[in-house]
Amino acid sequence: MSSLIVLRFGDMNGAEAMRDKMYELQKRELIKLDDAAVVVRNEKGRAKIKQAHSLVGAGAVGGAFWGMLIGILFFAPWAGLLAGAAAGALSGKLGDIGIDDDFIEEIRDAIEPENSALFLLTREGNVERIEQELSDFEYEFEIIHTNLSPEDETHLRETFAAEDVSG
């Protein structure tokens, strides 16, 4: 079973530092990452997405998924009625794959201006070892996550047609 995990940082640099740490943990086979994206919100609240480019392969969900999820989280609230209707339709698609409105609202509220977040789609992990490795991590973070069932993961891949992520 895969998990969609969101780590929130109270600054604009923590998510990238954690992404690099996750890459290190993956190389040491403590976690299996399917895909990742960093979101940084500036002081005005605008979000910038930095997708992981080193996770190319069949497991990568691709920019379509991250763009849609992060768009619903940060751009749709300011886009007016037309975008609101589109966001409602997109939100329905996310609900179809096990990402519910409560999860979306929780993340939207948690990631404030001048914060960053790391979005991970993970398959497996040695939780005890990961906790040990992160015990002295230089940035404080909050974990928000939802689990995706195998059926939801398959639906996610079919819905958003995993695309080649190239640098």
N, C-alpha and C positions, 0 to 999 in steps of 0.2 A: 504494500500500500504506500502511496506517495503522500507527502504532506506539503502543503503550501505554508511556509513559515515567513512571518514578517518580524524583523527586529527593528525597533525604533530607537534612535539615538537623539539626545538632546542637543546635538551640535551638527554642523554640516559636514564633518569629516569622518565620523565614526563608522558609517555604513561602508565606505570604501575600505577602511582599515579592516573591518570584519570580513568583507568579501575576500580580501587577500588572505586572511587567516583561514577562511573556509577552503580556499584553494589549497593551502598548505595541508589542512586536515584531510582533504580529499586525496592528495598525493600520498599521504601516509595511510590511506584506506580506513580512516575513522568515520567517514561519511561519504555517501554517494549523492552527488549533486546532478540533477537533470538540467537545471537552468537557474539563472540568477539575474536580478536587476537591482540597481541602486537608484533611489530617488532622493534628490536633494531639493528642499524647499528653501528659496532665498528669503530675505527679510520681508519682501512683499507678498510672499506666499506662493510664488510661481514655482512649479515643479519641473525639474529637469531629470530625464531618465537616462541612465547609463547602463545599457544592457551588457551582460557578460559575453565576451566574444570568444573566450577560450573553451566554451562548453559545446562546441559544434558537434552535431551528431544526431542520431535518430532520437535521442532523448530530449533534445532541445525543443522547447515549446515555441520559441521565436518571438519576434517583435509584435506580431499581431495580438497575441495574448497579453503581453505586458502593456502594450500601448492601450488596449481596450480597458484592462483592469485599472491602470493608473489614470487613464482618462476619466473613467467614472469616478475615481476617488477624488481627483483634484481639479479637473477642468469642467465637468458637467455642472457643478453647482453655480457657476458664473455664466453659463453659456445661453441662458434664456429658455423660453418655452420650447422652441423647436429642438434644441439640443436636449432639453429635459425629456421630451418624448423619445428621442433617440437613445438617451441614457437609460430610460425605462426599459426599452427593448433590449439593450445590451445587458442591463442588470438582470433581466429575465433569463438571458442566455447563461450568465454566470450562475444564477440559481439552478439552472438545469444541470450544471456540472458540480453542484455541491458547495458553491461559494454563495452564502446567503447574505441578505440585506443587512443583518445584524453585524456580520463580519466586516462588510464594507463600511458601515457607519462607524464601527469601533476604530477601524484603521484611519478613516478620514478624520475623526476627532482626535486621535492620538498623535498624528504627524503634523505638528504645527510649523509655522514659519520658523526658519533658521534651524530646522531639524533635518535629519536624514533617515532613510530607512533602507534596509536590505530585504528584498523579496527573494526567497529561495524556494525552489521546487526540489525536494529531497526524496530519495527512495529509501535509504537505510542510514543508520548511524549508531555508533557506540556512545550512547548518551552519557554514561559515567565518565568515559575518557574525554569526551568533548567538554563536559562540565569542568573536569580537571584542567584541560588545556586553556579554558577561558576564565579560570578563577582569578588570574592576574591581568586580564585584558585591560588595556589602558583607557577604554571608553566605557561608560556605563550605558546599559541598554535595557529595554523592556521587550519581552517576547510576547507576540500575539500570533496565534496560529490556528489553522483549521486543517483537519485531515481530509484527504481525498480518498475515496474508495477506489479500487481498481476500475470499476465501471465509470466512476466520475472522471478518472484520469483518461480513460479511453475516449469518453465523450469530449473531454477538453481537447485532446489531440485531433479528433475528427472535426470539431467545431472550428478550431483555429488553425487547422492545417499547418503543422510545424513547418517552418520555413528555414532555409539555410541562413545561418547567422555568420556573416563574413565581415572581417575587419576592414 
